[in-house]
Amino acid sequence: MWPLYWNPTYWLFVAPALLLMLYAQWRVRSAYSKWGRVPNRRGIPGVKAADVLIRQEGLYALQIQGIPGEMTDNYDPRRKTLNLSEGTARGASVASLAIVAHEIGHAQQDATGNLLLQMRSGLVPAVNIGSQLGPILFIVGFLLQFTSLMWVGIGLFSLAFVFSLITLPIELDASHRAMQMLSTSGLLVDNEEHKGAKNVLNAAALTYVAAMLMALMQLLYYISMASGGRRRR
C-alpha cells in the first residue's frame, strides 16, 4: 500500500477542500489589496476607528496594542486586548474599518458572554494536543494494523473539526456585528464603502468555511481508512 498521505484516495477526499482553501486565500488577498487602497471618506485610520467603536459599544476595558505582520489582527479574550497590525492601525482605508470592526465584534461577543466563544476558548488546549497527537496515533495504528489505536487518533483529531465547526458561526456573527457597528457609528459613509467592507468580511469568512471543510474531509478519510481496516480484519 502507498504511504498514507500519498494514497490517491486521500486526495479524492481533500482536493475539493484544498481548492476552496486556495480560492479563499486568493479572495482575501484580492479583497484586502483592493479595499486596502481605497481611503474611507472620513479619512479615519484604523486605530482611531477602534476608539470610536470602543466608546460606542461601552467596551472601555478593551486595550489596543500593535502586532507585527500583515492581516494578523485579532482579539485576545484572555487579555481583553485588540491586537492591530501596523497596516490596519495606521491605514485609513475601507479594509481597515472592516477589520477593526470585526475584531471589536469578537470583543463584544466576549463582553456579552457568547457561549460559542467560551466553548472555543475552552477547547484550545485540547485541540492543540489532538490536532498534533491524533494523526500520529492514527498513522502508528495504521502501520501496526492496530485499528483501536487508529480510532483513538480519529477521536483526538475530531476535536479540530469540532473547533472549526464552532469557529464558523462565531466569525460570521462577528462580521454581522461589525457591519451593524460601522453603520450606526457613521464610519461608513455610502453604499460603496458598505460594499467594500462587506466584501472584505465575506472573503475572510470563506477561509473559515474552507478550514471547516478541510478538517471534515480529513476526518472522513481517516474514518474510511479505519473502517476499511476493521473490515479486512
C-alpha positions, -999 to +999 in steps of 0.1 A: +000+000+000+011+035-007+022+057+022-009+070+040-009+106+026+002+095-009-028+073-012-049+086-042-080+082-021-067+108+003-065+134-025-100+125-036-112+134-001-092+166+004-089+180-031-122+199-031-114+215+003-079+223-008-091+240-039-116+260-019-089+270+006-066+283-022-096+302-037-105+316-003-069+328+003-069+344-031-102+361-023-088+375+010-057+388-007-077+403-035-102+420-013-076+433+011-054+446-018-084+464-035-101+479-004-069+485+014-061+510-013-095+527-011-094+555+015-125+558+037-144+591+032-138+602+067-101+597+065-101+578+098-072+554+104-080+520+120-068+528+155-090+559+157-119+539+143-113+514+171-115+542+197-148+554+182-163+518+182-150+510+217-167+541+231-199+534+211-201+499+225-190+508+260-160+484+259-139+507+280-117+479+294-106+469+259-069+477+253-053+483+219-018+473+211+003+467+179+012+433+165+037+425+138+028+412+104+001+418+078-035+408+084-025+394+118-052+414+136-070+396+164-088+399+196-073+382+227-101+373+251-076+363+278-060+398+280-090+417+267-067+432+241-073+443+205-042+435+185-038+456+154-012+452+127+005+484+115-013+484+082-047+482+099-039+506+127-024+534+105-043+527+073-073+550+067-089+525+042-122+508+040-105+475+047-090+489+079-125+498+091-139+464+083-110+445+101-111+467+132-149+464+135-147+426+130-123+422+159-143+445+181-172+423+172-153+395+190-147+418+220-185+424+220-192+387+219-168+382+249-184+410+268-219+396+264-208+361+274-212+344+239-215+307+246-197+296+214-168+319+220-164+305+255-166+269+242-140+277+216-116+292+242-120+262+264-113+238+235-080+254+225-056+233+248-073+201+238-074+210+201-037+218+201-029+184+216-055+165+195-045+180+161-009+170+167-012+137+185-043+124+167-027+120+133+005+104+148-016+078+167-036+072+136-005+066+115+011+043+141-021+024+144-023+021+106+012+009+102+008-017+130-027-026+118-039-017+153-074-005+145-083+006+180-053+030+181-065+044+148-098+052+163-082+069+193-063+091+168-095+098+150-112+108+182-084+132+191-083+147+156-121+151+155-115+179+181-100+200+152-132+196+132-154+205+162-132+236+168-136+247+131-173+240+133-177+262+163-155+289+148-175+295+117-207+309+134-185+329+157-168+346+128-200+351+108-216+367+139-186+390+144-188+401+108-225+408+112-219+428+144-191+447+125-214+458+098-240+470+123-214+489+143-200+506+112-235+516+101-246+530+134-213+548+140-214+565+107-179+554+099-191+541+066-204+569+045-220+555+014-231+523-003-197+519-020-180+518+014-206+494+028-200+471-003-162+472+002-164+464+039-188+436+033-165+423+005-136+421+029-156+404+056-172+379+033-138+370+018-124+364+053-155+342+062-148+320+032-114+310+047-133+296+078-156+276+056-126+262+038-109+253+070-140+235+083-144+216+050-107+206+051-110+193+087-142+174+078-127+157+047-096+147+065-117+133+093-138+113+068-107+100+052-094+087+085-127+071+093-128+054+059-093+040+064-101+028+099-134+012+087-116-005+059-090-019+082-117-033+105-134-050+076-102-066+065-097-080+100 
